Amino acid sequence: MRSIRVIGAGLAGCEAANTLSKAGYAVDLYEQKPVKFSPAHKSDLFAELVCSNSFKASRLESAAGMMKEEMRMLGSLCLEVADQCKVPAGGALAVDRNRFSEGVTERIKSDPNIRIVQEEFTDLSDDEPTIIATGPLTEGVLAEKLKELTGTDSLYFFDAAAPIVTADSLDYSKLFCQSRYDRGGDDYWNAPFDKAGYEAFWNELVNAECAELHSFEKDQPVYEGCMPIEKLAKRGLDAARYGPMKPVGLHNPMTGHRPWAAVQLRKEDAEGTMFNLVGFQTNLKFGEQKRVFSMIPGLENAEFVRYGVMHRNSFLNAPKVLDGFLRIKGTKQIYVAGQLSGVEGYMESAAGGILAARFLSERLSGREPVALPKETMLGSMMNYLATENKDFQPMGANMGILPQISGKMDKTERYSYYARRGLEVMRKYLDEENK
Ligand SMILES: Cc1cc2nc3c(=O)[nH]c(=O)nc-3n(C[C@H](O)[C@H](O)[C@H](O)COP(=O)(O)OP(=O)(O)OC[C@H]3O[C@@H](n4cnc5c(N)ncnc54)[C@H](O)[C@@H]3O)c2cc1C
């Protein structure tokens, strides 16, 4: 039986090992715990949930729900176990974290095709098929070797990201389209503040509640250009107005003069379905981001597909480094799965494990893998990882990355349509694959 190495028994690694075992491969699953723990991992068990116990929304008509349904179609181990140990959480799928990790560990350990190797893995030779799923806190020798393999500027250790909102949730009657000093065409939309609006916004911003940093994140140096917007604002009433909210070079056609301050919105994808709040990297709690940033003119009903974060997070510049099927470019058989590959979130990481295993086993059987259709959430996520992006940031499931439809559907109808469309093409894709 052909043997494959999977490194890391987190969410991605366990899914990868399970998928490969079911496909008839022998798996050597390397896990450094309990010999070595990252600063966030505490338990000896596999598939440890390092923070929340929620796998987000269950509803099919939500991005997270749609993705989970696709994962079920691909035989997700994590979801099978999650369904057995769920706890009440309204519309979300949340689990008893211990029972969840125990359940996954038990399934992996009792699988005769999977051999557990309890050690820190540091080798990156291309002589055996390998899936690296060592997660967002990958460090040490392995991180150094990954850097050597992918180029020093392709592995990031800290994520300082601004929030992203969907284009169709913005109120364009309050925005104007202009690049600063008209350099760069129509690349930016601007949300203009008057003096009173800016001061009210500043007041909420400096008093908003921040997320608690882990002890291992507190000493992280923050470069001046990456300063959280709330920290910058605390330097004084005008600090943000001389920083990312500067109005210079802008002319508001609605008033005929320069705004007092402005937030610039930059396209996040080529289609312009999502916008990034330029310079708004932040450490505010997610609920606070929604509350305070919804005070920005035009963003009153903004839908946040990703909140801003400032946290330790090792991830690869996927579009530059991976080949579209999670294999490191220039290698024969080294794949990357989970958060390290540039996805964001528990279930997204788990899904990456399933997909890396499928792509690798396709190639081992002599076939080139077929890309998942972009209408599926997983296909869109893979497409996001493969699409050139000069400011690549990890991304979780969201409706904004799917191919959009125009027409007069309201948001609920549209999301329901996307979910049904996705599942239908996923079914067809799997039927073709299984022929
Ligand atoms: C502090 C923190 C909090 C987070 N909170 C959330 C949250 O609430 N909700 C959410 O959706 N996402 C959250 N995430 C993001 C992400 O979804 C999780 O980190 C998720 O666990 C990633 O899954 P993974 O399989 O890629 O990595 P992990 O689950 O981290 O698994 C990696 C595994 O590899 C092992 N390993 C690492 N290096 C080696 C090595 N060299 N040799 C052998 N084994 C190794 C580790 O011990 C670990 O078991 C959080 C991330 C962090 C860092």
Ligand as a Chemical Component Dictionary entry (heavy atoms), coordinates in Angstrom:
data_LIG
# 
_chem_comp.id                   LIG 
_chem_comp.type                 NON-POLYMER 
_chem_comp.pdbx_formal_charge   0 
_chem_comp.three_letter_code    LIG 
# 
loop_
_chem_comp_atom.comp_id 
_chem_comp_atom.atom_id 
_chem_comp_atom.alt_atom_id 
_chem_comp_atom.type_symbol 
_chem_comp_atom.charge 
_chem_comp_atom.model_Cartn_x 
_chem_comp_atom.model_Cartn_y 
_chem_comp_atom.model_Cartn_z 
_chem_comp_atom.pdbx_ordinal 
LIG C1  C1  C 0 -5.223  31.610 18.745 1  
LIG C2  C2  C 0 -6.109  31.243 17.604 2  
LIG C3  C3  C 0 -7.492  31.273 17.752 3  
LIG C4  C4  C 0 -8.327  30.914 16.680 4  
LIG N1  N1  N 0 -9.666  30.928 16.856 5  
LIG C5  C5  C 0 -10.498 30.541 15.859 6  
LIG C6  C6  C 0 -11.905 30.505 16.065 7  
LIG O1  O1  O 0 -12.398 30.810 17.128 8  
LIG N2  N2  N 0 -12.703 30.119 15.034 9  
LIG C7  C7  C 0 -12.178 29.756 13.835 10 
LIG O2  O2  O 0 -12.948 29.384 12.932 11 
LIG N3  N3  N 0 -10.827 29.782 13.611 12 
LIG C8  C8  C 0 -9.983  30.176 14.592 13 
LIG N4  N4  N 0 -8.627  30.217 14.392 14 
LIG C9  C9  C 0 -8.094  29.978 13.044 15 
LIG C10 C10 C 0 -8.044  28.519 12.539 16 
LIG O3  O3  O 0 -9.300  28.169 12.091 17 
LIG C11 C11 C 0 -7.587  27.508 13.535 18 
LIG O4  O4  O 0 -6.280  27.845 13.887 19 
LIG C12 C12 C 0 -7.614  26.064 12.993 20 
LIG O5  O5  O 0 -7.339  25.228 14.070 21 
LIG C13 C13 C 0 -6.639  25.790 11.875 22 
LIG O6  O6  O 0 -6.657  24.424 11.536 23 
LIG P1  P1  P 0 -5.346  23.698 10.996 24 
LIG O7  O7  O 0 -5.686  22.261 10.861 25 
LIG O8  O8  O 0 -4.856  24.399 9.805  26 
LIG O9  O9  O 0 -4.251  23.896 12.135 27 
LIG P2  P2  P 0 -4.283  23.420 13.664 28 
LIG O10 O10 O 0 -5.642  23.097 14.096 29 
LIG O11 O11 O 0 -3.491  24.439 14.411 30 
LIG O12 O12 O 0 -3.464  22.055 13.619 31 
LIG C14 C14 C 0 -2.080  22.013 13.397 32 
LIG C15 C15 C 0 -1.537  20.795 14.113 33 
LIG O13 O13 O 0 -0.190  20.571 13.678 34 
LIG C16 C16 C 0 0.626   20.313 14.790 35 
LIG N5  N5  N 0 1.999   20.715 14.404 36 
LIG C17 C17 C 0 2.447   21.975 14.202 37 
LIG N6  N6  N 0 3.735   21.945 13.782 38 
LIG C18 C18 C 0 4.089   20.640 13.721 39 
LIG C19 C19 C 0 5.303   19.961 13.331 40 
LIG N7  N7  N 0 6.391   20.618 12.906 41 
LIG N8  N8  N 0 5.329   18.589 13.399 42 
LIG C20 C20 C 0 4.238   17.899 13.814 43 
LIG N9  N9  N 0 3.064   18.496 14.197 44 
LIG C21 C21 C 0 2.994   19.846 14.124 45 
LIG C22 C22 C 0 0.009   21.125 15.913 46 
LIG O14 O14 O 0 0.378   20.608 17.184 47 
LIG C23 C23 C 0 -1.478  20.958 15.626 48 
LIG O15 O15 O 0 -2.030  19.837 16.249 49 
LIG C24 C24 C 0 -7.763  30.552 15.426 50 
LIG C25 C25 C 0 -6.360  30.540 15.283 51 
LIG C26 C26 C 0 -5.553  30.877 16.358 52 
LIG C27 C27 C 0 -4.065  30.822 16.184 53 
# 
loop_
_chem_comp_bond.comp_id 
_chem_comp_bond.atom_id_1 
_chem_comp_bond.atom_id_2 
_chem_comp_bond.value_order 
_chem_comp_bond.pdbx_ordinal 
LIG C1  C2  SING 1  
LIG C2  C3  SING 2  
LIG C2  C26 DOUB 3  
LIG C3  C4  DOUB 4  
LIG C4  N1  SING 5  
LIG C4  C24 SING 6  
LIG N1  C5  DOUB 7  
LIG C5  C6  SING 8  
LIG C5  C8  SING 9  
LIG C6  O1  DOUB 10 
LIG C6  N2  SING 11 
LIG N2  C7  SING 12 
LIG C7  O2  DOUB 13 
LIG C7  N3  SING 14 
LIG N3  C8  DOUB 15 
LIG C8  N4  SING 16 
LIG N4  C9  SING 17 
LIG N4  C24 SING 18 
LIG C9  C10 SING 19 
LIG C10 O3  SING 20 
LIG C10 C11 SING 21 
LIG C11 O4  SING 22 
LIG C11 C12 SING 23 
LIG C12 O5  SING 24 
LIG C12 C13 SING 25 
LIG C13 O6  SING 26 
LIG O6  P1  SING 27 
LIG P1  O7  DOUB 28 
LIG P1  O8  SING 29 
LIG P1  O9  SING 30 
LIG O9  P2  SING 31 
LIG P2  O10 DOUB 32 
LIG P2  O11 SING 33 
LIG P2  O12 SING 34 
LIG O12 C14 SING 35 
LIG C14 C15 SING 36 
LIG C15 O13 SING 37 
LIG C15 C23 SING 38 
LIG O13 C16 SING 39 
LIG C16 N5  SING 40 
LIG C16 C22 SING 41 
LIG N5  C17 SING 42 
LIG N5  C21 SING 43 
LIG C17 N6  DOUB 44 
LIG N6  C18 SING 45 
LIG C18 C19 SING 46 
LIG C18 C21 DOUB 47 
LIG C19 N7  SING 48 
LIG C19 N8  DOUB 49 
LIG N8  C20 SING 50 
LIG C20 N9  DOUB 51 
LIG N9  C21 SING 52 
LIG C22 O14 SING 53 
LIG C22 C23 SING 54 
LIG C23 O15 SING 55 
LIG C24 C25 DOUB 56 
LIG C25 C26 SING 57 
LIG C26 C27 SING 58 
# 
